[in-house]
Amino acid sequence: MTLPNLVEEYIASVRSKGMRYGSQAVILRCFSRMIGPIDVMEVSPEAVHAFLYRSKAITSTWDQDYSTLKGFYRYAITREHVKSSPLPLSRPKAPDYAQPYIYSIQEIKSLLDAAQVLDNKVGLKLGVFTVTTFRTLLLLLYGTALRISEALSLTIGDVNLSDNLLIVRNTKFFKTRLVPIGPKLSGVLQEYLKKRAETHGQLGITSLLFLNFRGEPLAQQTAERYYRLVRRRAGVCRNDGAYYQPRLHDFRASFAVHRLVAWYRQGADVQKLLPLLSTYLGHVGIAETQVYLKMTPELLREANRRFEQYALSEVSHAG
């Protein structure tokens, strides 16, 4: 079987199991185009090496390419299209690209201030609606821990301000969930909808919540570009040597860590509440949530304080 045909067969097989397999499909098709329409048995280790190392830098992209090809060749071997995998036996250590950045409360305030004062001309150049739109987006991301893709997919009909609820549909794990919001965020959204109506009129319930200047859906790439301008203006940056800077997605991790800190301070049973946090974030289980729970000094301090209280209580009872 030719490589392109087997690639399409494999993609269809994975998706038939309920997985979206979007970025991985792009990787495999890129691999197929680079190698050419040859029999899959003729793909050499040298050709695979050239694909994996087409960029000199070893980044998270390399690791994703390798993992995707590994799954593909596992499929090819089990169906006897090839006898062995041409992938290299060793792989460099995967970079910690996905390690979340936890914003402090002061940094979040600085980002909101920077978003407020940015000139609308900059937004117009990038295709953003207004600074009001972007500031509202930041508040929504931090106040609900939505993924940026989920926030930009919200429609007018998904925002139920009378009940302080958002409906998040067809998420990463093909789930639809209800996300409660606080009264302050509800007020922010109410004010945004009022200004949005003044600009674009009363649009239907299927209209997307966040629009650009032209009344078109606000693209994720545009939002991320605009955010980089906001972040630089606010002076928020990493100082841990990582090659990537804080992202919009990190508002999600920051929400989770800040919620844990608040629970510790309230004396709540964190272990009992963790599954609720997982459900709120839209995860399939606690393991997915734990990826976001980076131990910040503040969280570590609160956790240690809770342990000390428990330990002292045990010593008192023992005495």
N, C-alpha and C positions, 0 to 999 in steps of 0.2 A: 504494500500500500504506500502511496506517496505521502510525504510529510504533511502537505497542506490538508489532504483528506483525513488523515488520522488526527490532526489537530482539531478539525471541525467535529469529528466524531467524539473526541474526548470532551470538548467544550459542551456539546449537546448532552453527553452522559452525565457530566457534573451538574449541569443546570436541571436535568430531569429529577435530581434528588432534592431540589428546592433551593439551591444556592444560586446567587446572582452571578458570581464569577465574572465580574466586570474587568477589573484591572488585570487579572490573570489571563483573561482571554486576549487582551491587548498585547500582553507580553508574548504569548504563544504565537499569535499571528505575526508579530514583529520578527520573532525567531524564524517562523516559516518563510517569510519574505526574504530574510537575510540569507538563509540556507539555500532556498530555491526549491522548485517542484521535483525533488528527487525522491527515490525510494527511501523510506525511513531507515532501512537497514544500512544505507550508504552514508548516513550522517556520521562524520568522524569526530573523535574527541577534540581534534584541533579546531574544527568548525564550531563546536560547542564552546571551547575555550575562547575563541575570538568573539563570540556573542557575549559571553559573560564579562569579558574584559574589554569591551568596546570603549568603555570609559576607564581611564587610568585609576581614578579614585574608587576606593572600596567604600560604598555608602550602603544605606538601607535598600537602595534599588538593586544592588548586586545580590543581596540576600533574598529579596523577593523573587528576582529572576531565577536564582538557583532553586528555591523551594518550589516554584511553579514548574520548572523543568523536571524536577525530581518526581513530582506527582504525575506528570505526563508520561515519563519513562517507566514509572511503576505500572501505569495502566498499559503501556505498550508491551511490557514484558509479560504481564499476566495473560495477555491475549496473544502472545507468541508472535508479535510483529517484529520484535527484536529479541536477541538472546541476552544482551547485557546493556547496561546504561553507559553512554559515552561521557557522562558527567565526571568531573574530577573527583577523586576519592576524598580529598581534603578540601576544606573551605575555610576562609579567614573568619575570624570572630566577627559576629554581626555587631554593627555599631548600635549604641543605645539611642537611636533616633527617636523612638517613640516615648522616651522618658518624659513625663509631663513636667511642665513648668507651673509651679503653684504661685499665683499672684497673691501678693499681700493686699490687705484692704486699702492701704494707702496707694498702691500701684493701680488698683482698679479705679480709685477716685481720680488719679492723675490721667488715666486713659480716657475716662469720661470727660474730664475737663478739656483734654486735647481734642477729642472728637467734637466738642461743643464750639471751639474757637477756630477750627480749620476753615479756611475760606471755601465757600460753596463753589467757587470757580474751579478749585481742585477736584471737587466731586463731579462737577459737570464734565470736566476733561476725561474722567475715568468712567463716566456713565452712571454715577451714583445719583440717587434721588436728591437728598439734602443731608446736611449734618444731623438734622433731627432724625432722619431715617436710620442713620448709622448709630447714633447714640442710643436709639431705641433698641436696635439690634444687639448692641453690647449688653444693655440692661437685661434683655430677654435671655441671652446666652448665659449670663451669670445667675440670673434669678430662677432659671428652670433647668440648667445643665443640658439643654438640647444640643445635639450635634448641629454644626452649622448647616448641613444639608437639610436637616429636619426643620430648622428655623426658617430657611428660605423656601421650604415647600408648604408652609402654612398658608391656608386660604382665609378669607374673611369668615367663612362659615365655620372654620376650625377654632375661632376665637370666641368663646362664650364668656363675656365679661359679667353678665348677670350672675353666673354661678362661679366666677373666678376659675374657669377651666380652659385648658387647651386640649384639642384632639390632635394627636400626632399619629399620622397614618403611614402604613407600609414602610416601617423603619428598617434598620440594618438587618434585623432578624425576622423580617416579614410580619411584624406585630404592629397592632394599633393600640395605643394606650392613652389614658386620660392623665393629664398633668395639671395638678392644682397649682394655682399661682396666688401670691399674696396680694393684699389690697393695694399696696404701693405700686407694684408692677402693673396691676390692673388699671390703676389711674394713669400710669405712663402710656399704656397701650390705648386707653380711651382718648388721651390727648393726641396721640399720634394718628389715630383713625380720624379724628376731627380735622387735623391739618392735611391728611391724605385726601380726604373728601373735598377740601377746598381747592386742592390742586388737580385732582383727577375726577372729581364728581363721585356720586354714589354708585360704586361698581357692585356687581353681583357677588353672591356668597362664594362663587367658585373662583373669583379673582384672587390672585396671590396677595398676601399681606404686604410684602416688601417689593416695591417697584422702583425703577430708576427714573431719571428725568423724563424719559420718553414714554413712561407708563408701561414699560416692559419689565419682565421678571428680573430682579436683581441677581446677577450671576455670582456664584461662589467665588470664582477667580477674581472678579471685580472687588468683592467684599474683602478678600484677603489682601489684595494690592492696596486698597484704601487703608486697611488696618495697619499695614507696615508703615505707612506715613504717620498714622496716629501714634503708633508705638514709638517711633523715632522721636516725634515731637514731645512725647511724654517722658522720654528718657528711660524707658523700661527695656532692659536687656539682660541677657544671661552673663554671669561672671564665673561660670564653672568650666569653661574651656570647650563647651559643646559648639559644634559648627552651625547649629540652627538656632534661631531666635524664638522667643515666645510666640505662640500661635493663637488664633481664634479658638481652636479646639481645646486649648488649655483652660479656658473658662470652665469647661465641663469638669476637669479634674479639680480645679480650684473650688468649685461648688461642693464637691464630694468631701474634700479635706476640711473645708471650713465648717461643713455640717457636722463632721466627726468632732472637731474641736468644740463646737457649741454643745454637742451632746455630752462630751466629757465634763464640760464646765457645769452643765445642768445636773450632773450626777445620774444621767440616764444609763440604762443597760445597753451599751453600744453593741454587744454581740447579738442581742435580741433585735435591735433596730437595723443592723446591717442588711438583712434580707429585704427590708422595706426600702432602703436606699437603693439596693440593686434593682428592685422593681421600678422605682421612680426613674432611674437612669435608663430603663428599657433593656437591661441585660437579661440573659437567659439564666444566669446564676451568679453566685457570689464571686466565683473565680474571675469572671470578667470585670467585676467592680474593683477587685483588689489591685488590678493593673493601675488604676487611677490613684490609689491611696499611697502616694509617696509620703514618706515620713519627713515632714518639715520640722524644724526645731520647735515650733509652737505645738504641733500635734504630739511630738515626742514628749514635750514637757507635761502636757495634760495627761498623756497616757501614764507617764511615770508617777505623776501625782495620784492618779487613781490607784495604781499598784501600791504605792506607799500607804494610802488609806486602808486598802484591803489587808496589807501585811500587818500594819499596826493593830487592826481589828482582830486579826487571827492571834497575834501575840497576846493581846489583852484577854481574849477568851481562854487561851491556853494557861495564862497565869491564874 
